[in-house]
Amino acid sequence: MSKIIHVALAAYGMSGMVFHGPLIKANSHFKLDKILERTKNLSKHEHPDATIVRSYADILSDKSIDLVVINTPDTFHYEMCRQALEAGKNVVVEKPFTQSVSEAEELIDLAKKKGLIITVFQSRRLDGDFMTIQKIIEEKSLGRLTEFESHFDRYRTYIAPNTWKETGNEKIGVLYNLGSHMIDQALVLFGMPLSVTSHLDILRDNGTVIDYYDIRLRYKKFAAILKCSYLVRHSGPRYSIHGTLGSFQKWGIDPQEEALKNHHTPDEINWGIEDKTQWGDIDTNINGIHICGKVETVPGNYNLYYDNLYNVLTKGEKLLVEPEQSRDVLIIMEACIKSNKEKRTIEI
């Protein structure tokens, strides 16, 4: 009989409802035992067997809990991760890892000292579009890369009321939110860049947090360009990749998040399969043959994150998302802030 990993959710907001709750429920190796809701009982319908607790201490003091998922607002990540590790719990934490490189390094050291796992939920590594471009790049289907451009744009003119995501310093906003995913993807594909140049801005009327970025990661002979704006009503390609042999462009976004919002789960047939109309376009030359047409999107699968975590905890396999990688994301984001403030390129 396989070991069951007993899990506690540290919050039941959007990420608990849409991502972690459904993914844990769909994975037979995990059992969601406790959910922290300080005043409400929203989780009772979807997770009737889980106990709702009103304080974090109720989770930390429970010796049966193996894993704590910390999916609270960013400012609480460091302290709640530290407390969980001190209590002997393995940790999954939402992105961004923490709000500073030094905090991340402290948690990495503490986890090693305790012999525990800490990993960041970088789910966008398991988007079908990203897995597809990863394959295209690894197979050198475009030749030597000359430019990589990624967009994560939205059209949201209003300032959402009563949310921590709309108030705070430069570490609250799209850079530390969506930027955590996009920078992580770039580092997975290309490693640490030689330098970073960024432009950050607040575009929406009455906005107080960053809602736009243009980040240039310079590598040897090419650049990775990462862009996000809350004021893009008609989006262009999600990815545009160019090389010495050809180009690839991909529109649309992975269907998994929308499916999870509609109460579908990864254990269903045809999970993560993208509609043909969303497949990317390639125009290249492979072995002297001109190839021009559609590229079928690799099916995405967020549940691979928890499959990997189970194998790490029970078989000692390598983490899909190592904490040092998520610390490197913070190094880049801190360089972005410095670049924007000083109006110059930051060497890494």
C-alpha positions in Angstrom: 0.0 0.0 0.0 1.4 3.4 -1.0 2.0 6.0 1.6 -0.6 8.8 1.9 0.7 12.4 2.2 -1.4 14.3 4.7 -1.9 17.9 3.6 -3.0 21.2 5.1 -4.0 24.3 3.1 -3.0 27.5 4.7 -5.8 29.5 2.9 -8.8 29.0 0.8 -8.7 31.9 -1.6 -8.4 31.7 -5.4 -5.4 29.5 -5.5 -6.8 27.1 -2.9 -10.2 26.9 -4.6 -8.9 26.7 -8.2 -5.5 25.0 -8.1 -4.3 23.3 -4.9 -7.7 22.0 -3.6 -8.7 20.3 -6.9 -5.2 19.1 -7.7 -4.8 17.5 -4.3 -8.3 16.0 -4.5 -7.5 14.4 -7.9 -4.3 12.8 -6.7 -4.9 9.6 -4.7 -1.4 9.9 -3.0 -2.5 13.0 -1.1 -5.2 13.6 1.5 -6.4 17.1 2.3 -6.9 17.0 6.1 -7.1 20.6 7.2 -8.0 23.9 5.6 -7.4 27.3 7.2 -10.4 29.6 6.9 -10.4 32.3 9.6 -14.1 33.2 9.4 -15.8 31.4 6.5 -16.6 27.8 5.5 -16.2 28.0 1.7 -14.3 24.8 1.4 -16.9 22.6 3.0 -18.8 21.9 -0.2 -15.8 20.7 -2.3 -13.8 19.2 0.6 -16.3 17.8 3.1 -13.8 15.4 4.7 -11.3 18.2 5.5 -11.4 19.9 8.9 -11.8 23.7 8.7 -9.5 25.4 11.3 -9.4 29.0 12.4 -5.7 29.4 13.2 -2.4 28.5 11.6 -1.3 27.1 15.0 -3.9 24.3 14.6 -2.1 23.2 11.5 1.5 23.5 12.8 0.7 21.6 16.0 -0.9 18.6 14.2 1.8 15.9 14.0 -0.1 14.0 11.4 0.3 16.8 8.8 3.2 16.0 6.4 2.8 18.9 4.0 1.6 22.5 4.3 0.6 24.5 1.2 1.2 28.2 1.9 -1.0 30.0 -0.5 -1.5 33.2 1.4 -0.8 36.8 0.3 2.9 37.3 -0.6 3.8 39.3 2.4 3.1 36.2 4.7 5.1 33.7 2.7 8.4 34.0 4.5 7.1 33.9 8.1 4.6 31.1 7.4 7.2 29.0 5.6 9.6 29.5 8.4 7.1 28.4 11.0 6.1 25.4 9.0 9.7 24.2 8.6 10.4 24.8 12.3 7.3 22.6 13.0 8.8 19.8 10.9 6.5 20.2 7.9 7.4 20.0 4.2 6.2 23.1 2.3 4.7 24.0 -1.0 4.5 27.8 -1.3 2.8 29.9 -3.9 4.9 32.2 -6.1 6.7 34.4 -5.5 8.8 32.4 -3.1 9.3 35.3 -0.7 9.7 39.0 -1.1 13.5 39.0 -1.0 16.5 36.9 -2.0 17.8 36.9 1.6 14.5 35.5 2.9 14.5 32.8 0.3 18.1 31.8 1.1 17.3 31.6 4.8 14.4 29.2 4.1 16.5 27.1 1.8 19.1 26.7 4.5 16.5 26.0 7.2 14.8 23.3 5.0 18.2 21.6 4.5 19.0 21.8 8.2 15.7 20.2 9.0 15.9 17.6 6.2 12.6 18.9 4.7 11.3 19.8 1.3 10.4 23.3 0.3 9.3 24.0 -3.3 7.4 26.8 -5.1 4.3 26.2 -7.1 5.6 27.3 -10.5 2.6 25.8 -12.3 3.2 27.6 -15.7 6.1 25.2 -16.4 3.3 22.6 -17.0 1.3 24.8 -19.4 1.0 23.0 -22.7 2.2 26.0 -24.7 5.4 26.2 -22.6 6.0 22.5 -22.8 5.7 22.8 -26.6 8.2 25.7 -27.0 10.5 23.9 -24.6 10.5 20.9 -27.0 11.0 23.1 -30.1 13.9 24.9 -28.5 15.5 21.7 -27.2 15.3 20.1 -30.7 16.8 23.2 -32.3 13.9 23.3 -34.7 14.5 27.0 -35.3 18.3 26.8 -35.5 20.3 29.1 -33.2 17.9 31.4 -31.3 18.1 35.1 -32.1 15.1 36.4 -30.1 12.5 35.0 -27.6 9.4 37.1 -26.7 6.7 36.2 -24.2 3.6 38.1 -23.3 1.1 37.7 -20.5 -1.4 40.6 -21.2 -4.8 41.3 -19.8 -7.4 44.0 -20.2 -8.4 45.2 -16.8 -9.1 49.0 -16.6 -10.6 48.9 -13.2 -8.9 48.8 -9.8 -10.2 45.7 -8.0 -11.6 46.7 -4.6 -10.7 45.0 -1.3 -7.7 43.1 -2.5 -4.1 43.1 -1.2 -3.0 42.8 -4.9 -3.9 46.4 -5.6 -2.0 48.2 -2.8 1.6 48.1 -1.6 5.1 48.7 -2.8 6.9 47.7 -6.0 6.8 44.1 -4.9 3.0 44.0 -5.1 1.8 44.0 -8.7 2.3 42.1 -11.9 6.1 41.9 -11.7 6.0 39.6 -8.6 2.7 38.0 -9.7 2.8 37.1 -13.4 6.4 38.0 -13.7 7.3 35.2 -11.3 5.9 32.7 -13.9 7.5 34.4 -17.0 10.9 34.8 -15.5 10.8 31.2 -14.2 10.0 30.0 -17.7 12.9 32.0 -19.2 15.4 30.6 -16.6 14.2 27.1 -17.2 14.8 27.5 -21.0 18.0 29.6 -20.9 19.5 29.8 -17.4 20.6 33.0 -15.8 21.1 35.9 -18.2 24.2 38.1 -18.6 22.2 41.2 -17.8 18.7 42.6 -17.1 17.1 45.8 -18.4 13.6 46.6 -17.3 10.9 49.3 -17.6 8.1 49.1 -15.0 5.1 51.4 -14.9 1.6 52.0 -13.5 -0.7 52.6 -16.5 -4.3 52.4 -15.1 -6.0 55.5 -13.8 -5.8 55.6 -10.0 -3.5 52.6 -10.0 -1.0 52.2 -7.1 0.9 49.0 -8.0 2.9 48.0 -11.1 0.6 46.9 -13.9 3.1 46.9 -16.8 6.6 45.6 -17.4 9.0 45.2 -20.3 12.0 43.1 -19.3 15.0 42.3 -21.4 17.2 39.4 -20.4 20.4 39.5 -22.4 22.1 36.2 -23.3 25.0 35.5 -25.6 23.8 36.5 -29.1 20.1 36.8 -28.2 17.6 38.3 -25.9 14.5 37.0 -24.0 11.9 39.7 -23.9 9.1 39.4 -21.3 6.1 41.8 -21.4 2.9 42.2 -19.4 0.3 44.9 -19.4 -3.2 45.2 -17.9 -4.2 47.5 -20.8 -4.1 45.2 -23.8 -7.6 44.7 -25.2 -6.6 42.8 -28.3 -3.7 40.4 -27.5 -1.0 39.5 -29.9 1.0 36.2 -29.8 1.7 34.7 -26.4 5.1 33.6 -27.7 7.2 34.7 -30.6 10.4 32.8 -31.1 12.9 33.5 -33.9 16.1 31.7 -35.0 18.5 31.3 -37.8 16.3 28.7 -39.5 12.8 30.0 -38.8 10.1 31.3 -36.5 7.4 30.0 -34.2 4.4 31.9 -32.9 1.7 30.8 -30.4 -1.5 32.6 -29.5 -4.0 31.9 -26.7 -3.4 30.4 -23.2 -3.3 27.0 -21.7 -6.8 25.7 -21.0 -6.2 24.1 -17.6 -6.9 27.1 -15.4 -10.3 27.7 -17.0 -11.1 24.0 -16.8 -10.3 24.0 -13.1 -12.5 27.1 -12.5 -15.3 25.1 -14.2 -14.8 22.2 -11.7 -13.0 19.9 -14.0 -10.0 17.9 -12.7 -6.8 16.4 -14.1 -8.0 12.9 -13.7 -10.6 13.4 -16.5 -10.1 12.1 -20.0 -8.4 14.5 -22.5 -7.2 16.8 -19.7 -5.0 19.7 -20.9 -5.6 19.1 -24.6 -5.8 22.3 -26.5 -8.2 23.0 -29.3 -6.6 22.8 -32.8 -7.5 26.4 -33.5 -5.0 27.4 -30.8 -2.1 25.5 -32.1 1.1 27.5 -32.9 2.5 28.4 -36.3 5.9 27.3 -37.4 7.9 28.4 -40.5 11.3 26.8 -40.6 13.8 24.6 -42.4 14.6 21.2 -40.9 17.2 19.0 -42.7 16.9 21.1 -45.8 13.1 20.8 -46.0 10.9 23.9 -45.7 8.3 23.3 -42.9 5.4 25.7 -42.7 2.2 24.9 -40.7 0.7 24.1 -37.3 2.4 22.5 -34.4 0.2 20.4 -32.1 0.3 21.7 -28.6 1.7 19.2 -26.0 -1.1 18.5 -23.4 -0.5 20.5 -20.2 -0.8 18.8 -16.9 -0.6 20.7 -13.6 -1.0 17.4 -11.7 2.6 16.4 -12.7 3.7 18.9 -10.0 2.1 16.9 -7.2 3.1 13.6 -8.9 6.7 14.8 -8.7 6.3 16.0 -5.2 5.0 12.6 -4.1 8.0 10.8 -5.7 10.3 13.3 -4.0 8.8 12.7 -0.6 8.6 8.9 -0.9 11.3 7.9 -3.3 13.9 10.6 -3.0 13.5 11.8 -6.6 14.7 15.2 -7.8 12.3 18.2 -7.3 10.7 19.5 -10.4 10.9 23.1 -8.9 14.0 23.4 -6.8 14.0 26.3 -4.3 17.2 27.6 -5.6 15.6 28.1 -9.0 12.8 30.2 -7.4 15.5 32.2 -5.5 17.0 33.0 -8.9 13.7 34.3 -10.0 13.8 36.7 -7.1 17.4 37.7 -8.1 16.1 38.7 -11.5 13.0 40.6 -10.1 15.2 42.6 -7.7 17.5 43.4 -10.7 14.3 44.6 -12.6 13.4 47.0 -9.8 17.0 48.3 -9.7 17.2 48.7 -13.4 13.9 50.6 -13.6 14.9 52.9 -10.7 18.4 53.6 -12.0 17.4 53.7 -15.7 20.2 51.3 -16.6 21.1 47.8 -17.5 22.0 45.6 -14.5 24.8 43.0 -14.9 24.1 39.6 -13.4 
